[in-house]
Amino acid sequence: MKKQIFILAIILFFFIFNFNFSKAEEKKVDYGNDVITDSDLDGLTDEGEKQIYTTEPKNPDTDKDGIIDGAEVMTGNDPLDSASPSIAEVYSANLAEIEVPWGWYLTRASALIGFFLLYLSIFFGIAIRNPLLRKIISPIYSLDIHGWISVQALLFALLHGVSLLFDKFLAFNLANIFVPFFPLSESATKVGVEPIYLAMGIISLYLMLILIVSSYLRKFINFRVWRLIHFFNLVLWIFVILHALQLGTDMKNLIVRNIFIYANAFLMLLFVVNIISRIFNSIKQRINTA
């Protein structure tokens, strides 16, 4: 089962990595209820090209200068001017700056996979005590999967943060990734990266680390202390949801956003069932011992 889940995550990774990623645009684009698309795969969404850059949505190189529109925008050049950048500038510039922004794509892909794994981890954690899921999945099996997937989710969450270092547009440094509320670059502020929601993502990373380490050291920790630490799972979950909804580029896609919301609503329903079940069992035990 572990291998199957890991393979599923890898397949999801490559699917997302090759998916039609759209560039985060400095100005706000009104997508309405339309699905976000990038028909010419130049790194700019179709609506962004129409509303902001006035480039051709179905032509990756509008000015026919040999450089795709998205790369010209990312490097501060005019995608409508074939003389911008000049041939000399192209040859003297660092090639990495006019290539497809793989760092940004990797950030988005690792974020989606990391959340998918975290979702499964929480699901199997709930399944350990859920009266309905216990009949389908053995609690021991759920516990084993829960612990293993948690580690994988942490690794992808770490990859999500570290890959931001390679996003030349956001210009993040190590402090931006690991220190909550550290001052952001001007470009990151312009595209709407809000410090509060970025901090939630950073804090979530530390909470994941604490929860995983405490679980592996459970034999050496007082049970009540361990239970108290484990309650931070709920805080972690809420922080990650808010972080994703407010900063996630893919959440602008109505289909992705709805799947995300309904999937988490289902998880919340299972969590509520767990609480009601515990309360019911507690009352039943008191009646039996009375």
HELIX and SHEET records of a PDB file:
HELIX    1   1 LYS A    2  PHE A   17  1                                  16    
HELIX    2   2 ASP A   46  GLY A   48  1                                   3    
HELIX    3   3 GLU A   49  TYR A   53  3                                   5    
HELIX    4   4 ASP A   69  MET A   74  1                                   6    
HELIX    5   5 ILE A   87  SER A   92  1                                   6    
HELIX    6   6 LEU A   95  ILE A   98  5                                   4    
HELIX    7   7 TRP A  102  ALA A  127  1                                  26    
HELIX    8   8 LEU A  133  LYS A  135  5                                   3    
HELIX    9   9 PRO A  139  VAL A  162  1                                  24    
HELIX   10  10 SER A  163  PHE A  166  5                                   4    
HELIX   11  11 LEU A  174  PHE A  178  1                                   5    
HELIX   12  12 GLU A  186  LYS A  190  1                                   5    
HELIX   13  13 PRO A  195  TYR A  216  1                                  22    
HELIX   14  14 ARG A  218  PHE A  220  5                                   3    
HELIX   15  15 PHE A  223  HIS A  230  1                                   8    
HELIX   16  16 PHE A  232  LEU A  247  1                                  16    
HELIX   17  17 THR A  249  LYS A  252  5                                   4    
HELIX   18  18 LEU A  254  THR A  289  1                                  36    
END                                                                             
